[in-house]
Amino acid sequence: MAECILYQSSVPVVRECDVLVVGAGPSGVCAAVSAAREGAKVILCERYGSVGGMLTMGNVDPILGEVAGGTYYDEIVRRLAEIDKGTVPTTGTRIGREIPVNREVAKIVLDRMIEDAGVELWVGAAFVDALIENGKVTGAIFATQNGLKAVRAKITVDSTGDACVAAAAGAEIEIGRESDGGLQPMTLEFTVTGVDESIAISVWGGSDPIKIPAGEFAGMEYRELCKQKNREGELPEFVSIVRLHRTSHPGERSVNATQVNNLSPLDPADMGKAELELRDQIKKCVDFLQKYIPGFENCSIKTSADTVGVRESRRVRGIEYIVDKDVEDGRHREDGIVHNAWFLIDIHNPKGGGQAEGYSRPAQPYDIPYGALVPIKTDGLLIAGRPISGTHRAHASWRVMAICMAMGEAAGVAASKCSALGVEPRDLNPAEVRKVLTSRGVEL
Ligand SMILES: Cc1cc2nc3c(=O)[nH]c(=O)nc-3n(C[C@H](O)[C@H](O)[C@H](O)COP(=O)(O)OP(=O)(O)OC[C@H]3O[C@@H](n4cnc5c(N)ncnc54)[C@H](O)[C@@H]3O)c2cc1C
């Protein structure tokens, strides 16, 4: 066991609020805006310098997943399109509707929503520890450029993606695949420009049977060429498919390809290794595109993620638990706070290239129950986004951004209700959340 030191510090409580939201990704921004629109005094704290999480800092493009109408997902898509005219859904494929997103426009849209709702935003504020008083979470401590600062809150929403607050508060945590703890690989996404649209293909995944239209490999399935070049060492070790999504602008492709396996997203040294390895892989992937894929001969890197993308880390055991069958059969529930959530069970292989189960498995539109956002043992806290309660396979469906936005909105309503009524999340009747969402026009 590592040596431990005892570190004590007197931390000033610089703010008190109704709702503290930790992490400003798609779920956190929606949670903060949603709570503030209900009249709560909200502080949203983010470790990086901009909001948006994977949507912006992760260069993740397109927004995937579907939910019933009327949620903040619809609002965000509409606002993106108002600024960036290219933001229209691309043709639906097996992975559903793709909403291309210009991450610079996304920053503007999310900032505007935060400001208009009256949320106090902190950036450059990394969560350090949970405040625990009388056995419940009552806020959090942040590392800032001016030392440690505490924020006291009636309710805290953990939307860090990694369940940092829940883990610090001693909540019951699960991690990775049930059989071996395996985590989906990490990836640095990037975008290439200079693509010749008259011939360039787009590719949504390793099951896409699209063929190479011209040149040396004309008529060959693109996915087979990727596998071949992977075997021959021209693509990185586990990169057996180079996904090419259309962006909101012609002449570009968003590339989801690089990957590292068996590194922990919770270990900074592992994250450092991932950063070094994945940047190197970007170059290899671009070389492959330029050399073998018609229309990409003159492509170049336009932008890349500012941070390694983490698909999976902790999940927080909640008072409800979403199981594989719920997603596979499309379970609907009276306590649902996100209705008709849909995405494939998309498990990037924890132990190698491609998909863990050969290909992404089907799902039916299902509901996310309120209790999946409520930690089983820990009061004062709600979870939004990736780490809600359920199995590794179910997580592989709900982790996409459309669904995370909708559950963030619901978490914000719940947090504002708990704060206004003075009740714990476990004691809040889900009907209260549903009533507010329905009044906003959300289909449940
Ligand atoms: C490589 C990759 C490709 C993907 N592809 C797609 C795709 O094509 N389409 C799609 O819809 N989804 C995709 N996903 C999934 C999706 O992007 C995420 O699951 C989704 O963004 C989760 O939203 P979130 O709000 O829970 O977390 P995140 O987007 O991860 O946001 C978490 C936020 O919390 C902040 N935070 C974390 N720790 C702290 C801390 N200690 N203190 C303060 N702030 C903190 C982070 O900086 C971040 O801003 C992809 C994910 C990855 C990693």
The ligand as a MOL file (V3000), in Angstrom:
LIG
                    3D

  0  0  0     0  0            999 V3000
M  V30 BEGIN CTAB
M  V30 COUNTS 53 58 0 0 0
M  V30 BEGIN ATOM
M  V30 1 C -13.9420 8.9170 -27.6960 0
M  V30 2 C -15.4030 9.0400 -27.4600 0
M  V30 3 C -16.2570 9.0650 -28.5270 0
M  V30 4 C -17.6150 9.2240 -28.3310 0
M  V30 5 N -18.4320 9.3190 -29.4110 0
M  V30 6 C -19.6950 9.7390 -29.2340 0
M  V30 7 C -20.4800 10.1430 -30.3460 0
M  V30 8 O -20.0540 10.0730 -31.4880 0
M  V30 9 N -21.7200 10.6480 -30.0900 0
M  V30 10 C -22.2360 10.7340 -28.8210 0
M  V30 11 O -23.3490 11.2050 -28.6530 0
M  V30 12 N -21.5030 10.3220 -27.7490 0
M  V30 13 C -20.2570 9.8670 -27.9280 0
M  V30 14 N -19.4750 9.5260 -26.8460 0
M  V30 15 C -20.0750 9.4990 -25.5050 0
M  V30 16 C -20.3020 10.8580 -24.9030 0
M  V30 17 O -19.4420 11.8280 -25.4430 0
M  V30 18 C -20.1480 10.8810 -23.3880 0
M  V30 19 O -20.5620 9.6970 -22.7980 0
M  V30 20 C -20.9440 12.0620 -22.8390 0
M  V30 21 O -20.2950 13.2490 -23.2110 0
M  V30 22 C -21.1060 11.9750 -21.3480 0
M  V30 23 O -21.6100 13.1990 -20.8870 0
M  V30 24 P -21.3220 13.6230 -19.3970 0
M  V30 25 O -21.9070 14.9670 -19.1910 0
M  V30 26 O -21.7640 12.5220 -18.4880 0
M  V30 27 O -19.7230 13.6180 -19.2620 0
M  V30 28 P -18.5750 14.4130 -20.0110 0
M  V30 29 O -18.9380 14.8170 -21.3750 0
M  V30 30 O -17.3620 13.5760 -19.8250 0
M  V30 31 O -18.4260 15.7260 -19.1270 0
M  V30 32 C -17.9240 15.6850 -17.7960 0
M  V30 33 C -17.4790 17.0790 -17.3950 0
M  V30 34 O -17.0740 17.0690 -16.0360 0
M  V30 35 C -15.8210 17.7130 -15.9080 0
M  V30 36 N -15.1020 17.1550 -14.7650 0
M  V30 37 C -14.6410 15.8980 -14.6420 0
M  V30 38 N -13.9790 15.7690 -13.4900 0
M  V30 39 C -14.0480 16.9590 -12.8740 0
M  V30 40 C -13.5300 17.4540 -11.6340 0
M  V30 41 N -12.8060 16.6670 -10.8270 0
M  V30 42 N -13.7620 18.7310 -11.3110 0
M  V30 43 C -14.4890 19.5530 -12.1300 0
M  V30 44 N -14.9730 19.1340 -13.3250 0
M  V30 45 C -14.7650 17.8460 -13.6920 0
M  V30 46 C -15.1290 17.3980 -17.2390 0
M  V30 47 O -14.0560 18.2780 -17.4710 0
M  V30 48 C -16.2720 17.5510 -18.2220 0
M  V30 49 O -16.4470 18.8690 -18.6320 0
M  V30 50 C -18.1230 9.3380 -27.0210 0
M  V30 51 C -17.2640 9.2950 -25.9260 0
M  V30 52 C -15.9050 9.1540 -26.1470 0
M  V30 53 C -14.9900 9.1740 -24.9710 0
M  V30 END ATOM
M  V30 BEGIN BOND
M  V30 1 1 1 2
M  V30 2 1 2 3
M  V30 3 2 2 52
M  V30 4 2 3 4
M  V30 5 1 4 5
M  V30 6 1 4 50
M  V30 7 2 5 6
M  V30 8 1 6 7
M  V30 9 1 6 13
M  V30 10 2 7 8
M  V30 11 1 7 9
M  V30 12 1 9 10
M  V30 13 2 10 11
M  V30 14 1 10 12
M  V30 15 2 12 13
M  V30 16 1 13 14
M  V30 17 1 14 15
M  V30 18 1 14 50
M  V30 19 1 15 16
M  V30 20 1 16 17
M  V30 21 1 16 18
M  V30 22 1 18 19
M  V30 23 1 18 20
M  V30 24 1 20 21
M  V30 25 1 20 22
M  V30 26 1 22 23
M  V30 27 1 23 24
M  V30 28 2 24 25
M  V30 29 1 24 26
M  V30 30 1 24 27
M  V30 31 1 27 28
M  V30 32 2 28 29
M  V30 33 1 28 30
M  V30 34 1 28 31
M  V30 35 1 31 32
M  V30 36 1 32 33
M  V30 37 1 33 34
M  V30 38 1 33 48
M  V30 39 1 34 35
M  V30 40 1 35 36
M  V30 41 1 35 46
M  V30 42 1 36 37
M  V30 43 1 36 45
M  V30 44 2 37 38
M  V30 45 1 38 39
M  V30 46 1 39 40
M  V30 47 2 39 45
M  V30 48 1 40 41
M  V30 49 2 40 42
M  V30 50 1 42 43
M  V30 51 2 43 44
M  V30 52 1 44 45
M  V30 53 1 46 47
M  V30 54 1 46 48
M  V30 55 1 48 49
M  V30 56 2 50 51
M  V30 57 1 51 52
M  V30 58 1 52 53
M  V30 END BOND
M  V30 END CTAB
M  END
